[in-house]
Amino acid sequence: MNEEILRIEGLKVYFYTYAGVVKAIEGVNLSVRKGECFGLVGETGCGKSVTMRSVIKLVPPPGRIVSGKIYFEGLDVLSLPESEVRKLRGRKIGFIVQEPMSALDPLYKVGYQAGEPLLVHGLVKDVKEMWKRVVNLFKTVMIPEPKERSRNYPHELSGGMKQRVVIATAISCVPDLIIADEPTTNVDVTIQAQILDLLRDLRRKYGTTLILVTHNLGIVAEMCDRVAVMYAGQIVELANVYDLFKDPLHPYTKGLLEAVPIITKSREVRLKPIPGTIPNLIRPPPGCRFHPRCSLVAEICKRERPPMVEVKPEHYVACWLYAKR
Amino acid sequence: MAEYKYYLIRRLLTFIPTILGALFITFIVSHVVPMMPAKAGFARHLNLEALKRLEQLYHLDKPWWEQFAYYVRDLFTGHWGTSMMSGRPIFEDLRDYYPVTVQLAIAGEALILLIGVPLGIVAAMKQDKWIDYVIRVFSLVAYSMPYFLWAIGIQLLFYWKLGWFPGIGLGKPPAKIYTGMYLLDSLLCGDWSSFIDNLRHLFLPAFSLALPNAGVIARLMRGSLLDALSSEYIDYTRMKGLPERMVVLKHAMKNAIIPIITVGGLMFGGLLGGAFITETVFALAGAGRYTVMAVLRSMDIPVIMATTFLIVMTYLLVNLVVDLLYGAVDPRVRL
């Protein structure tokens, strides 16, 4: 269970825009264990997606991976040639994107698109076999009338169905790792629950490692084993889900949890938003990137970046409140 | 396929009001021009007595709606009347002139696509590299300059100065004439020397006709390919592990070509209406020149109305073909 499938070391991704260099990812370290469900949470724009896209070396331009190492099943991904990384994409690492509406090419049948990874990775001998496999895949992701639906075009399917097609695509080659980037953000709540159930079932069935990228803490609590909290391009806290929710350490994590509505609480209890806004990453705040919004800020926070320390077993936090000065 | 059949029937039915509307407008326009058609055509040669008789012969003494009914009936029964200019039946005139225009239009359209599409693709693939700038400047210049400048410039350079291509008229007539399009006919009867000669004659006019349009297509192609390439579904094909060649050719290109079908198709419709300027500069007896001459020289109303009818028909047909193509490529288009 403790075998590592993915390790990211000192990852830096910068976006070279006209306005300046956006330091989107500034030294991210994390490791994901085989078979677990790993959650990556943070506000929109904190670099969750970019970190995950770095894993398959597909950072959207003008972004560039500046430094760092990514090991997937022991392979040094970033130093692999493009043709070798391509063999990971879709084959070993399945991606579920957040926009099912626009992730499918409008001009091809959804079944064909879901089967494309099988074709390009040579897992089927011809298109006929691919179609057969696709119908089974559609059954797996619980698309009703899989045979008929596979022959539909994207515009003929609902958002939830399209998300299922995307999931079918991601699992088509039975990958070792599935990265689900906000899989439920753009579908309505009932579908959300169905999609999460589906992901859970798939994990049970194949034992696939799942990285769930989300800003929804409820989903994290429900699905994940361990979770990392990201803020402005850095990991600020990493723990197993139980510890993180019960005993959050980082002021940012605490803030996040206080900003979640709890139904049992009376209506008079107001949510506590985190003051301030996410920093401009062209000129990020020096020291701890959270310090301008932190209520417990100290002098050192403004000067030096806090190191990641293991406060309790398996519970890491990057904050000067817990680090030795 | 059944869908296609119903679609075709539906579309052909909509042709009827469109054609009648177009005919009505041309009819009214020609009718309100303050002149006596019979007088304009023949006054120099005839006395008043004879003019009266001519007016009766052409039903010009009848009220306008009756004239319109005669006109529509005759058009659809193949009686397109006689040209006042040439004295020949208009049908025969057009049989000579129209193939020249059709041949020029086909060659022009082929060059538009052969030049415009690849340039657009290269520009998009090398976005913001020097070659992209060169292509963008080229297309800007190409479509900013008017047809006559291109025609005269190209004729001056390649015909007068360099002498690489013949600069006026059609090539040697082929041994047998079937369609009146020399290039096609020479191919059909295997007359190779005529084929080559006609190809050479066709090149300069087709090229000068194509350049401005190719500029538009290149720009459109560049834009729509860049659009497609930056879309999320293209991103997702990469995440699936597709090689870049497949990403571009199979997914991006197919999406990018859709606007080209529309615009390229409409260009073809325009070209089929006759390219008066190009036909004039290169001394080609085509339908465009025939029509404009009918207007300028003699107010040859039967010819004007007949060619208008022809242009309306070709435009409708081209539009229909464009829509069918569009439906074949894009499943979102409901036929």
Interface residues (C-beta under 8 A of the other chain):
Chain A: I56 L58 P60 R86 K87 L88 R89 G90 R91 F95 V97 E99 S102 A103 L104 D105 P106 L107 Y108 E116 P117 V120 H121 Y153 H155 V166 T169
Chain B: S231 E232 Y233 I234 D235 Y236 T237 R238 M239 K240 G241 L242 P243 M246 H251 K254 N255 V329 D330 P331 R332
